[in-house]
């Protein structure tokens, strides 16, 4: 018997050890970890990273245009048959071989290359800010869902406390009913109240799982079953936001990436207009080249004529004798191209207007977001204060109801109503608190403060 008890104790220790190990292995994510992971692994961010890499490649291509173009060619030609000679023809079976090397460099085009490089740099800047904009959007979604999860967890705690009180009331009613002190209806109502609170608790627990699942989907994690977040301690008393909308807007206008991206696109459009205007100017190009050739008469080895015999030279000799060089400068002057250049300049100016309008839209969007965040923060803070007062009153009412019920002056129905009112007031305080907290975090975000709890 003792041996069996010893074995059972060992098994129990092993099971508890494995349970503790499993609990330790489950990672609880902080808000900072969630945000960092999302901005690093989110597919939208990766998509914009590829766009950024495309712009980087475009910039490299634009800078490479400063270099000369160098090309080489080797040709072989064989011809048979008659060729015209004076009023008649003669036999001309010949093999020809040639090799040439040439280089071309742009000398002048009214700064087109410089302007193209500048335009591409602005495009790259805009793509970098686009990546940051996507990261910010995802960060805000993560923060909101994270706070929703914390809110649902707090509601679970409230529900657990309510269930515990309902269980105590049920146990008490069960005893008093069994001894005949209270009627059977009291026990029935206590049992029904306990069942309702257990249902509310289960609903709250499901809401926690649902919010965690939504957060996992935002993070794009493959496994959601073992995911959880840290239990963050939120202050019981909140203070109002002291920064004004104008202060936040001043920072937001100078720091938000969507506005910076719009500014870069304005500069890009302006430079593109300058690039289009360069087509009105001449283009000067310099060319240099060198080459040689070899000819082999297939029907004879005589390079002379019928009177004078000159033995045909070999390929090495011919390549040396026929070696030549050439250099040239060409000027391409635009005279008339159907007015296309003028239309392209007008089109570029329209694109400037489009970019400037987009910039104003981005500023308007940020302004509206900041104003809404400020309005929500003020409204949620007032709601929070009202909810706190309602919670205090509901708590006082519940305390009186419990004392009155204990003294036999009220019914269990009145007590349950008071308890439900207090539980609802607690939920309202939690809801208002987390709504205000998110509004506050959003304002701080626009004010340049990183997201954290």
C-alpha positions as CSV (number, residue, x, y, z in Angstrom):
1,X,0.0,0.0,0.0
2,X,2.8,2.4,0.9
3,X,4.6,1.5,-2.3
4,X,1.5,2.3,-4.3
5,X,1.1,5.7,-2.6
6,X,4.8,6.4,-3.3
7,X,4.3,5.7,-7.0
8,X,1.2,7.8,-7.2
9,X,3.1,10.7,-5.5
10,X,5.9,10.4,-8.1
11,X,3.4,10.4,-11.0
12,X,1.7,13.4,-9.5
13,X,5.0,15.3,-9.2
14,X,5.9,14.5,-12.9
15,X,2.4,15.6,-14.1
16,X,2.7,18.9,-12.1
17,X,6.2,19.4,-13.5
18,X,5.1,18.9,-17.0
19,X,2.2,21.3,-16.5
20,X,4.5,24.0,-15.1
21,X,6.8,23.4,-18.1
22,X,3.9,23.9,-20.5
23,X,2.9,27.1,-18.7
24,X,6.4,28.5,-18.9
25,X,6.7,27.6,-22.6
26,X,3.6,29.6,-23.6
27,X,4.8,33.0,-24.6
28,X,2.8,36.1,-23.6
29,X,3.3,38.9,-26.1
30,X,3.7,42.5,-25.1
31,X,2.2,45.3,-27.3
32,X,5.7,46.3,-28.4
33,X,6.5,42.7,-29.4
34,X,3.3,42.4,-31.4
35,X,3.9,45.7,-33.2
36,X,7.6,44.8,-34.0
37,X,6.6,41.4,-35.3
38,X,3.8,42.7,-37.5
39,X,5.8,45.4,-39.2
40,X,8.6,42.9,-39.9
41,X,6.5,40.0,-41.2
42,X,3.3,41.5,-42.5
43,X,2.7,40.7,-46.2
44,X,1.5,44.3,-47.0
45,X,4.8,45.6,-45.5
46,X,6.8,43.1,-47.6
47,X,4.9,44.1,-50.7
48,X,5.8,47.8,-50.2
49,X,9.4,46.7,-49.5
50,X,9.5,45.2,-52.9
51,X,8.2,48.5,-54.4
52,X,11.0,50.3,-52.6
53,X,13.6,47.9,-54.0
54,X,12.2,48.6,-57.5
55,X,12.7,52.3,-57.0
56,X,16.2,51.6,-55.7
57,X,17.0,49.7,-58.9
58,X,15.5,52.6,-60.9
59,X,17.9,55.0,-59.2
60,X,20.9,52.8,-60.0
61,X,19.8,52.7,-63.6
62,X,19.4,56.5,-63.8
63,X,23.0,57.0,-62.4
64,X,24.4,54.4,-64.8
65,X,23.3,56.6,-67.7
66,X,26.3,58.9,-67.0
67,X,28.6,56.1,-68.2
68,X,29.4,55.7,-71.9
69,X,27.9,52.9,-73.9
70,X,30.5,50.5,-75.2
71,X,29.7,47.8,-77.8
72,X,31.7,45.4,-80.0
73,X,30.8,43.5,-83.1
74,X,32.3,40.7,-85.2
75,X,31.0,39.9,-88.7
76,X,31.6,37.2,-91.3
77,X,30.3,37.5,-94.9
78,X,30.6,35.1,-97.8
79,X,29.4,36.0,-101.3
80,X,29.4,34.0,-104.6
81,X,28.6,34.8,-108.2
82,X,29.0,37.8,-110.5
83,X,29.3,41.4,-109.5
84,X,28.8,44.4,-111.8
85,X,31.9,45.9,-113.3
86,X,31.5,48.9,-115.7
87,X,29.1,47.8,-118.4
88,X,29.7,44.1,-117.7
89,X,30.4,41.8,-114.7
90,X,33.1,39.7,-113.3
91,X,33.3,36.7,-111.0
92,X,33.5,37.7,-107.3
93,X,33.7,34.9,-104.8
94,X,34.9,36.4,-101.6
95,X,34.9,35.9,-97.8
96,X,35.0,38.9,-95.5
97,X,35.6,39.2,-91.8
98,X,35.5,42.4,-89.7
99,X,35.8,43.3,-86.0
100,X,34.8,46.7,-84.5
101,X,34.7,48.3,-81.1
102,X,32.8,51.6,-80.4
103,X,31.7,53.8,-77.6
104,X,29.1,56.5,-77.3
105,X,28.7,59.1,-74.5
106,X,26.1,61.8,-74.0
107,X,27.8,65.2,-73.9
108,X,24.9,67.7,-73.5
109,X,21.2,67.4,-73.1
110,X,20.4,70.4,-70.9
111,X,20.9,68.4,-67.7
112,X,18.4,65.6,-68.5
113,X,20.4,63.0,-66.7
114,X,20.8,65.1,-63.5
115,X,17.1,65.8,-63.4
116,X,16.2,62.2,-64.1
117,X,18.4,61.1,-61.2
118,X,16.8,63.7,-58.9
119,X,13.3,62.6,-59.9
120,X,14.2,59.0,-59.2
121,X,15.6,59.9,-55.8
122,X,12.3,61.6,-54.9
123,X,10.4,58.5,-56.1
124,X,12.6,56.4,-53.8
125,X,11.9,58.7,-50.9
126,X,8.2,58.4,-51.5
127,X,8.4,54.6,-51.5
128,X,10.3,54.6,-48.2
129,X,7.6,56.7,-46.6
130,X,4.9,54.4,-48.1
131,X,6.5,51.5,-46.2
132,X,6.4,53.6,-43.0
133,X,2.8,54.5,-43.6
134,X,1.8,50.8,-44.0
135,X,3.8,50.0,-40.8
136,X,1.9,52.8,-38.9
137,X,-1.5,51.6,-40.1
138,X,-0.7,48.0,-39.0
139,X,0.7,49.3,-35.7
140,X,-2.6,51.1,-34.9
141,X,-4.7,48.1,-35.8
142,X,-2.5,46.0,-33.5
143,X,-2.8,48.5,-30.7
144,X,-6.6,48.7,-30.9
145,X,-7.0,44.9,-31.0
146,X,-4.5,44.5,-28.2
147,X,-6.5,46.9,-26.0
148,X,-9.7,45.2,-27.0
149,X,-8.2,41.9,-25.7
150,X,-7.2,43.5,-22.4
151,X,-10.7,44.9,-22.1
152,X,-12.3,41.5,-22.6
153,X,-9.9,40.0,-20.1
154,X,-11.0,42.5,-17.5
155,X,-14.6,41.8,-18.2
156,X,-13.8,38.1,-17.5
157,X,-12.4,39.1,-14.1
158,X,-15.6,41.1,-13.4
159,X,-17.7,38.1,-14.5
160,X,-15.7,35.7,-12.3
161,X,-16.3,37.9,-9.3
162,X,-20.0,38.1,-10.1
163,X,-20.1,34.3,-10.4
164,X,-18.4,33.9,-7.1
165,X,-21.0,36.2,-5.4
166,X,-23.8,34.4,-7.1
167,X,-22.4,31.0,-5.9
168,X,-22.2,32.3,-2.3
169,X,-25.8,33.5,-2.6
170,X,-26.9,30.1,-4.0
171,X,-25.1,28.2,-1.3
172,X,-26.7,30.4,1.4
173,X,-30.1,30.1,-0.2
174,X,-29.7,26.3,-0.4
175,X,-29.0,26.1,3.4
176,X,-31.8,28.5,4.4
177,X,-34.3,26.8,2.2
178,X,-33.4,23.3,3.4
179,X,-34.0,24.4,7.0
180,X,-37.3,26.2,6.1
181,X,-36.1,29.8,6.7
182,X,-36.7,30.9,3.1
183,X,-39.2,29.8,0.4
184,X,-38.3,27.5,-2.5
185,X,-38.6,30.4,-4.9
186,X,-35.6,32.0,-3.2
187,X,-33.5,29.0,-4.0
188,X,-34.8,28.8,-7.6
189,X,-34.0,32.4,-8.2
190,X,-30.5,32.0,-6.7
191,X,-29.9,29.0,-8.9
192,X,-31.2,30.9,-12.0
193,X,-29.0,33.9,-11.1
194,X,-25.9,31.6,-10.8
195,X,-26.7,30.0,-14.2
196,X,-27.0,33.5,-15.8
197,X,-23.7,34.6,-14.4
198,X,-22.0,31.4,-15.5
199,X,-23.4,32.0,-19.0
200,X,-22.1,35.6,-18.9
201,X,-18.7,34.4,-17.8
202,X,-18.6,31.9,-20.7
203,X,-19.5,34.6,-23.2
204,X,-16.8,36.8,-21.8
205,X,-14.2,34.0,-22.1
206,X,-15.3,33.4,-25.7
207,X,-14.9,37.1,-26.4
208,X,-11.3,36.9,-25.1
209,X,-10.6,34.0,-27.4
210,X,-12.2,35.8,-30.3
211,X,-10.1,39.0,-29.7
212,X,-6.9,36.9,-29.4
213,X,-7.8,35.1,-32.6
214,X,-8.3,38.5,-34.4
215,X,-4.9,39.7,-33.1
216,X,-3.2,36.5,-34.3
217,X,-4.7,37.1,-37.8
218,X,-3.4,40.7,-37.8
219,X,0.0,39.3,-36.9
220,X,-0.4,36.6,-39.5
221,X,0.8,33.9,-37.1
222,X,0.4,30.3,-38.2
223,X,-0.8,29.0,-34.8
224,X,-3.4,30.8,-32.7
225,X,-4.2,28.2,-30.0
226,X,-1.1,28.9,-27.9
227,X,-1.1,32.7,-28.3
228,X,-1.7,35.1,-25.4
229,X,-0.9,38.6,-24.4
230,X,0.7,40.1,-21.3
231,X,-1.5,41.1,-18.4
232,X,-0.9,44.9,-18.4
233,X,-1.6,46.9,-15.4
234,X,-3.8,49.9,-16.4
235,X,-4.1,52.8,-13.9
236,X,-7.3,52.8,-12.0
237,X,-7.6,56.6,-12.2
238,X,-7.1,58.3,-15.6
239,X,-6.1,61.9,-16.2
240,X,-7.3,64.1,-19.1
241,X,-5.0,64.8,-22.1
242,X,-3.3,68.2,-21.8
243,X,-2.0,68.6,-25.4
244,X,-4.0,70.7,-27.7
245,X,-5.0,69.7,-31.3
246,X,-2.8,72.4,-32.7
247,X,0.3,71.0,-30.9
248,X,-0.4,67.5,-32.1
249,X,-1.1,68.7,-35.6
250,X,2.2,70.6,-35.8
251,X,4.1,67.5,-34.9
252,X,2.0,65.3,-37.1
253,X,2.4,67.5,-40.2
254,X,6.2,67.3,-39.9
255,X,6.5,63.6,-38.9
256,X,3.7,61.5,-40.5
257,X,5.1,59.5,-43.4
258,X,2.0,59.8,-45.6
259,X,2.5,63.6,-45.7
260,X,6.2,63.3,-46.3
261,X,5.5,60.8,-49.2
262,X,3.1,63.3,-50.7
263,X,5.8,66.1,-50.4
264,X,8.3,63.9,-52.2
265,X,5.9,63.1,-55.0
266,X,5.3,66.9,-55.5
267,X,9.1,67.4,-55.9
268,X,9.2,64.3,-58.2
269,X,6.4,65.8,-60.4
270,X,8.1,69.2,-60.5
271,X,11.4,67.6,-61.6
272,X,9.6,65.5,-64.2
273,X,8.4,68.8,-65.8
274,X,12.0,69.9,-66.0
275,X,12.9,66.6,-67.6
276,X,10.1,67.0,-70.2
277,X,11.4,70.5,-71.1
278,X,14.9,69.2,-71.9
279,X,13.4,67.7,-75.1
280,X,13.2,71.3,-76.5
281,X,17.0,71.5,-76.4
282,X,19.6,69.9,-78.7
283,X,21.3,66.7,-77.7
284,X,25.1,66.4,-78.3
285,X,26.6,62.9,-78.5
286,X,30.2,61.9,-78.9
287,X,31.3,58.6,-80.6
288,X,34.6,56.9,-80.9
289,X,35.4,53.6,-82.6
290,X,38.1,51.4,-84.0
291,X,38.1,48.3,-86.1
292,X,39.7,46.3,-88.9
293,X,38.7,43.7,-91.5
294,X,40.0,40.8,-93.6
295,X,39.2,39.8,-97.2
296,X,39.9,36.4,-98.8
297,X,39.4,36.0,-102.6
298,X,38.1,32.4,-102.8
299,X,39.0,31.8,-106.5
300,X,42.5,33.2,-106.5
301,X,45.3,34.2,-104.2
302,X,46.3,37.2,-106.4
303,X,45.5,40.6,-105.0
304,X,46.9,42.3,-108.1
305,X,45.7,41.9,-111.7
306,X,46.5,39.8,-114.8
307,X,49.7,41.8,-115.4
308,X,51.0,42.1,-111.8
309,X,50.8,39.3,-109.3
310,X,50.5,40.2,-105.7
311,X,50.1,37.4,-103.3
312,X,47.2,37.6,-101.0
313,X,48.1,38.7,-97.4
314,X,47.2,36.5,-94.4
315,X,44.6,37.5,-91.8
316,X,47.1,38.8,-89.3
317,X,48.7,41.1,-91.9
318,X,45.4,42.4,-93.2
319,X,44.1,43.1,-89.7
320,X,47.2,45.1,-89.0
321,X,47.2,47.0,-92.4
322,X,43.4,47.6,-92.3
323,X,43.2,48.8,-88.7
324,X,41.4,52.2,-88.4
325,X,40.0,54.6,-85.9
326,X,37.2,57.2,-86.0
327,X,35.7,59.8,-83.7
328,X,32.6,62.0,-84.2
329,X,30.4,64.4,-82.5
330,X,26.7,64.6,-83.5
331,X,24.1,67.2,-82.6
332,X,20.5,66.3,-82.7
333,X,18.4,69.5,-83.0
334,X,14.6,69.2,-82.4
335,X,12.7,71.1,-85.0
336,X,9.2,69.7,-85.2
337,X,7.8,66.6,-83.5
338,X,4.1,67.3,-83.9
339,X,3.9,69.3,-80.7
340,X,4.4,66.2,-78.6
341,X,7.0,67.8,-76.4
342,X,4.8,70.7,-75.5
343,X,1.9,68.3,-74.7
344,X,4.3,66.2,-72.5
345,X,5.2,69.4,-70.6
346,X,1.6,70.3,-70.1
347,X,0.9,66.7,-68.9
348,X,3.7,67.0,-66.4
349,X,2.3,70.2,-65.0
350,X,-1.1,68.5,-64.6
351,X,0.7,65.7,-62.7
352,X,2.2,68.5,-60.4
353,X,-1.3,69.7,-59.7
354,X,-2.4,66.1,-58.9
355,X,0.5,65.6,-56.5
356,X,-0.2,68.9,-54.8
357,X,-3.9,68.0,-54.4
358,X,-2.9,64.6,-53.0
359,X,-0.7,66.4,-50.5
360,X,-3.6,68.5,-49.3
361,X,-5.8,65.4,-49.1
362,X,-3.2,63.8,-46.9
363,X,-3.0,66.8,-44.6
364,X,-6.8,66.9,-44.4
365,X,-6.9,63.2,-43.6
366,X,-4.3,63.6,-40.8
367,X,-6.1,66.7,-39.5
368,X,-9.4,64.9,-39.4
369,X,-7.9,61.9,-37.7
370,X,-6.2,64.0,-35.0
371,X,-9.4,66.0,-34.5
372,X,-11.5,62.8,-34.2
373,X,-8.9,61.3,-31.8
374,X,-9.1,64.5,-29.7
375,X,-12.9,64.5,-29.7
376,X,-13.0,60.8,-28.8
377,X,-10.5,61.3,-26.0
378,X,-12.5,64.1,-24.5
379,X,-15.8,62.2,-24.9
380,X,-14.4,59.0,-23.6
381,X,-12.9,60.7,-20.6
382,X,-16.2,62.3,-19.8
383,X,-17.8,58.9,-20.3
384,X,-15.2,57.4,-18.0
385,X,-15.9,59.9,-15.2
386,X,-19.7,59.3,-15.5
387,X,-19.1,55.5,-15.5
388,X,-17.0,55.8,-12.3
389,X,-19.7,57.8,-10.6
390,X,-22.3,55.2,-11.7
391,X,-20.1,52.4,-10.4
392,X,-19.8,54.0,-7.0
393,X,-23.6,54.5,-6.8
394,X,-24.3,51.0,-8.0
395,X,-21.8,49.6,-5.4
396,X,-23.5,51.6,-2.6
397,X,-26.9,50.4,-3.8
398,X,-25.7,46.8,-3.9
399,X,-24.3,47.0,-0.4
400,X,-27.7,48.4,0.9
401,X,-29.5,45.7,-1.0
402,X,-27.4,43.0,0.6
403,X,-27.9,44.3,4.1
404,X,-31.6,44.7,3.5
405,X,-31.9,41.2,2.1
406,X,-30.0,39.9,5.1
407,X,-32.4,41.7,7.4
408,X,-35.4,40.3,5.5
409,X,-36.6,43.7,4.2
410,X,-36.1,43.0,0.4
411,X,-36.4,40.0,-1.8
412,X,-33.7,38.1,-3.6
413,X,-35.0,39.6,-6.9
414,X,-34.1,43.1,-5.7
415,X,-30.7,41.9,-4.6
416,X,-30.0,40.3,-8.0
417,X,-31.1,43.5,-9.8
418,X,-28.7,45.5,-7.6
419,X,-25.8,43.1,-8.3
420,X,-26.5,43.1,-12.1
421,X,-26.5,46.9,-12.1
422,X,-23.2,46.9,-10.3
423,X,-21.7,44.3,-12.7
424,X,-22.9,46.4,-15.7
425,X,-21.4,49.5,-14.1
426,X,-18.1,47.8,-13.7
427,X,-18.2,46.8,-17.4
428,X,-19.0,50.3,-18.4
429,X,-16.0,51.6,-16.5
430,X,-13.7,49.1,-18.1
431,X,-15.2,49.9,-21.6
432,X,-14.8,53.7,-21.1
433,X,-11.3,53.3,-19.6
434,X,-9.9,51.3,-22.6
435,X,-11.7,53.5,-25.1
436,X,-10.1,56.5,-23.6
437,X,-6.7,54.7,-23.4
438,X,-6.8,54.0,-27.1
439,X,-7.8,57.6,-28.0
440,X,-4.9,58.7,-25.8
441,X,-2.4,56.3,-27.5
442,X,-3.7,57.5,-30.9
443,X,-3.1,61.1,-30.0
444,X,0.4,60.3,-28.7
445,X,1.1,58.4,-31.9
446,X,0.3,61.5,-34.0
447,X,2.4,63.5,-31.6
448,X,5.4,61.3,-32.4
449,X,5.3,59.0,-29.3
450,X,5.8,55.3,-30.0
451,X,3.0,52.9,-29.2
452,X,3.5,51.2,-25.8
453,X,1.6,50.3,-22.6
